[in-house]
């Protein structure tokens, strides 16, 4: 049968992580963000492909949950966890063989290790990256520069938050974790987790683990600090622009505020990104 994850090149992904150590830290801080998103997507695909092969073996070869657990967890005592994965209604058997299951499990393990390594590097690189390097000399250009990077960081942080809420909900819905426990682990609220339970029901049970959730929570703190540093640079550029006599409307446009806020002539202190 066709391998659904044949395009995933683990050595190339490993090489991309190694390159991070040889680049300028600011470039690596940017690259590690996009790399974690790519790894997360591929890791999810590998898990689904693995679970589909396991489901096929249960349906066709009469494998038990304990048999599957022995492959995906390393011991048969994890049969209850394997059973949760196999019983998910969104799982479609794809004709995978025992060899397919073993190979896909190996890819999933390798990707999980790379994902952990990439997040560890993000936790180190983001705080070390200089946010005031190569800033434009002209104050309004600096404002636009900061707005660009704030949008990037805000978007990455928003994706991180959505993942944390969903992963916490998956642990609660599929694996029986208490809402307060997963909310605390992920740095989100119980209401946010509760609102995502329906989405968790439609998500694969294998799509989240407590270790990954804890890493994402740490990453959010680092991203918050990065945002604060960018805002400080932007505030200095804002003060310089106003001191140079730049009209508030022009300043707001360079910051990147919505049109309706720019046209309202609002107070620029403080300015949201």
PyMOL commands that set and color helices and strands:
alter all, ss='L'
color gray80, all
select helices_A, chain A and resi 10-22+25-61+65-72+76-86+98-128+139-175+179-186+190-195+197-201+205-207+210-243+248-255+259-263
alter helices_A, ss='H'
color red, helices_A
deselect
rebuild
show_as cartoon
